[in-house]
Amino acid sequence: MRTDDTKAPVESARDAYTAALAELLTGVAGGSVPVEAALESLRRLPFSDLGFARVDHHRNLRQGVVEFVYAPGKTREQLLAIVEAQLDHDESSVVVTRVAAEDAAAIRALAAERRLETIWRERPGLLAIPRAVPESRGRLLVLTAGTSDLPVAEEAETVASLLGTDVRMVADVGVAGLHRLLGELPEIEQADAIVVVAGMDAALASVVGGLARVPVIACPTSVGYGASFGGLSALLAMLSSCAPGVAVVGIDDGVGAGAVGALIARGRVA
């Protein structure tokens, strides 16, 4: 699916990376580069320069997360080139977000050629190729105020799982029926972090923030009518929460909520 003009930069990027790595290893072998300095260099070294994108292959080593590919605005050929670069030079999972079904099918075909498994979440348009998923550590609870919030919650759930977190999702426990939430108190008490996905008045984030002893990542959605303003009212309500321990990501940002939730739930790794 790639044209010749997109293939060449990948090859030259590979050569540049090989040369830099060879120079670094030669320095270590000769004693001119200390091992600790080499390890620090390896944290920053490799990326593929495709001309239209610089694909970071060491984000997992530096930050403990994968390199996410935001699909809107990219052609199918660009998406395929970026995914191929990740598969060629990176061992971590590949995650493409907000991707159209037709483009997802092309990426899945590429993965199938390499005999790689894929995860397709049609509602949020998230496609993942799971690789080297860390051993699960920590418990993340994802709560949604309503069923309409599920696409964003699915993003958070999938991302957190790929980052190596035990995730449980509970849907439709909004404040219009608080008894539904109270039935999940044992889960709230056992979680290491909680993601709350809510639109409309977004009051669920404050309620959970007042119950939980762990950080609550509030994710506003564009769900709602009346004066919801495409999620702006939910965002402002979450930012104005009186409950301590509530942090807020952007509107419909399930990817960010899942990543932050996983990093908190897993804890720091030395």
Number of C-alpha atoms within 10 A of each C-alpha: 10 13 10 8 10 16 13 13 16 21 15 14 19 19 12 16 17 13 12 14 17 12 12 20 15 13 15 16 12 10 10 10 14 12 15 10 11 15 11 11 13 15 15 14 13 23 22 23 19 21 12 11 13 14 22 21 24 22 19 17 13 13 10 18 21 24 19 17 19 14 19 11 8 13 11 19 16 19 24 20 22 25 20 18 24 21 19 13 17 22 16 25 23 23 23 22 20 18 23 16 16 10 17 24 14 16 25 21 14 16 18 12 9 10 9 14 12 19 13 17 18 15 13 19 19 26 27 23 20 18 16 12 15 13 11 15 17 19 23 29 23 27 28 26 26 19 14 17 24 24 21 26 31 22 26 28 28 23 29 30 22 27 27 22 27 21 25 15 17 18 18 19 21 25 17 12 11 12 11 14 20 14 11 13 13 9 17 22 13 15 21 24 26 34 30 31 33 36 31 24 23 30 20 24 33 22 17 24 24 16 13 22 17 18 20 28 26 33 33 34 29 21 20 19 11 7 12 18 14 19 25 19 20 29 27 14 19 27 17 12 20 13 17 13 16 24 19 22 18 16 21 25 19 30 25 19 31 31 24 21 32 33 21 21 25 20 12 8 6 3
